[in-house]
Amino acid sequence: MEYQQKCTAIFKEVLGIKHPDLAISYTNTGRIYKSMGDHQKALEFYQRALTIQEEVLDPKHPRLATTYHGIGNTYRAVGDPTKAMEYLQRALYIRKETLPPEHPDLAGSYNSLGHCHYAMGHYTKAIAHYQQAVSIDPKLKEKAYYNDLGLAYAKNGQLEEARIAFEEYERLFPEKGEAYRNWALYYALLDNQEETLAHLQKAVALGYKDLEWLEQEEAFNSIRESEQYQTLVKKIENAQALETKAQD
């Protein structure tokens, strides 16, 4: 961040306050803040970039799409999928107009919009956007595609499709706690408490610690009062506390 700030200061002094390269520097600063988890600062610098770009660039310039996309994903990260979708759709419009149909940035737009639809409970639309993204960029299959697709299928009540996606995700990432968190959700939706708890235990043993996700998922309501679930919650809280202490 120190070097990025120095770079921005030089651009501002040498190029002027409305130069498109200064906007790029602001965008890069926004990305760094987002990666650090400081989303408000990220939005501040993305907006600085956008102010310049909307004034000096063509309305369909790819850099505008990049900034819109960054702002959209930041709003998604802070839990505002409606605002996120507004910016992500602007980015998608520009990218569809200016990029070849197989460009990976297009896939990124569809994937991010899929996450927004998922967060808003529009599971059929989320599935369609995830599938559109992977049809453009098959390399997404090597990342979180089957995880995202399986969760959307599960929440949409399409459990057979969810099972197939979860199996593929586990095959690709057998050491990730999310793979077994997914199976816990699958069995919870089948009202199989024993298998739900068994898979949650395996997920936590492999390092899964997204307690917020577990606590918000209504499918787990039937096991929340069980001793096993409460023990898992304590383990996650302890892991989170150790992580926080290590960062201090």
N, C-alpha and C positions, 0 to 999 in steps of 0.2 A: 504493500500500500504506500509506503514511503516514497518509493521510486515513481509510482504512478502519480502521486500528488505533485512531485517535482516536474514530471513530464507535463502535467496539466498546466502548471504555473508557467512553464516556458512557452507552451502553445498560446496561452492567453496573452502573454506579453508580446510575443513575436508576431503572431498571426492575427490577433484581434479577437474580440468577444463574439463575433458571428461567423467565424471560420468553420467550415464543416469538419476539419481535422480536430478542432477543439471539441466538437460534438462527439467524435469518436472517442476521444480521451474521457469525456464524461460518461459515455456508455461503458467503457472498460472499468471505470471506477465503480459504476453501479453494479456491474457483474461481480466485482471483488466484494463489495459490501453484501450482496446477496449470498455469496458463498460463505461469508462470515456469519450469516444469520441476522444481519442488521438490515431488515427489509425497508424500514422507513428511510434510512440513508440511501439505500439502493434506489428507491423511488425518487428521492430528491435529485440524484444525479441523472437518472434516466430522463426525468422531466426537463432538466437543464439541456440535455442533449436534444430532446424533442423540440424544445422552444427554438433552438437554432435550426434544426433540420426542417421543420415545417415552414420556416421563413425562407431558407436559401436553397432547398433541394426541390427537385421535381416531386409532385405528390405521389408518384409511383416508384420513387427511388428505393432500391433494395435496402439501403441503410435505414430508411424510415421503417421498413418492415422489421428489421432487426431490433430497433428500439421499441416499436410497438410490442413485439414478441417478448422482449425482456420485461417491459412493464406488466404485460399480461401475466407472465409466469410469476412475477413478484406478488401481484394481487392474489393470485391463486395460492401462493405460499402463506399469505396472511389470512386465508380463509374467506376471500371475497370472490367467489367464482363468477358472479354476475359481472362485476367490474372487469375481472380478468378476461372474460369472454368478449367484452367490447373491444379491447385492444388486440386480442388474439385474432379476432375476425378481420380487423383492419390489416393485420400482418398477412393473414391468409389471402385477402383480396389482392394485395400488391404482389405477393409471391405467385399467385395463379396467373396474374397478368404479365409477369416479367420473367419467370423462371421456366425452364423446360419441365415437362410433367414428371420426370423421374428424379428431380432434384431433392436431395435429402432435407433441405430446409422446408419443403412442402410437407414432407412426412412429419417433421417436427411440429409444424403448425397443427396438423390433424391430430397428432398425439396429445398435444397440450389441450386442445379443445375437447378431446375425449376425456381427459382428467377433469375438466370443468363440468362436463355433462354428468360424469360419475358423481362428483361432489354435490350436484344439484338434484341427484336422484333420477336423472334421465338415462337410465341404463341402456335402453335400446340404442339411443343416439351415441352413447359412449362406445358401445360395441362397434357400431358402424364406423366411427372415427378411428378407433384403434385398428380396425381391419383395413381402412383406407390408408392409414399411415404405413402399415407393414407391406401393403401391396406396392407402395412406392419405394420403400427402403427395407428389403428383407433382413438386413442386418439387425433391425430392431428385435428380431426373434432371439438374438443372442443376449438381449438385455432384459427388460422387465415386461416385454410384451405379453407373455403367457400369464404372468402374474396379474397384470392389469385386466386382460381379457377375461381371465377366470373369475376374478372378483366381480366384474360387471355381469357376467353370466349368472353367477351365484345370487347376486342381489336382484337379478331380474327373474329369478325362479327357474332358470334353465340349468338344472343341476347336472344333467348328463354332459352338456357342453362344458360346464365348469369343471367337472371331473377330468375330462380330456385335457383341458388347458392346464389344470393343476398337476396332472401327471407329467406333462411335458416340462413344466417349470421345475418340478422336483428332479427330473432327469438331467436338466441342464445345470441346476444349482442345488445339489443334494446337501451341501453344507450350510445353506442359508436358512436362518430361522423362519423367514417369511414363507418358505415352502410348506412348513408344518403349521404355521399360523393359518395358511390357506385351508389346509385339511381340517383344522379345528373349526373354521367357519362352515366348511362343507358338512361336517358331522353335526354341528349345532343346528343347521337348517334341516337336517334329518331327525333332529331331536334325539341324538345318540350322545348322551352326556359323558359316558365312559370314554368313547373315542375322542370326543371334543377335548376333554381334560388331558388325555394321554398325548395328543398332538400338541396341545399348548405347552405341556411340560417339555416336550422335545424341542419346540421352538425356543423356549426360554433357555434351555440348556445349551443351545447353539448361539445364544447371544441376542435373541430377539428382545427388544426393550421399548417398543412403541406402546406404552401404557395408555396414552390418549386414544389411540385407535381401538384398543381392546375395550376401554371403558365406554366408548361411544357406540360400539357395535351392539345393536339390540338383540342379535341372535344369541349373545352370551348371557342374557338376563337370567336364564334358568339355572346357570351355574355360579352366579356371583356370590351367593351366600355359602357356597361349599367351602370346606376347609382347604381343599386342594387349590381352588382358585385364589383364595386369600393368601395362601403361601406363595403362589406364583407372583401375585401383585407385590408382596414384600420383597421377593427376589429382584424384581424389576426395579423397584424403588431404590433398593440398595445399590444395584448396578448403576443407576442414574446418578446417585449421590457420589459414588466413587469417581464416575466420569467427570462430574462437575468439579470435584475437589482436585482432580488431576489437571484440569484446565486453569485453575486459579493460580 
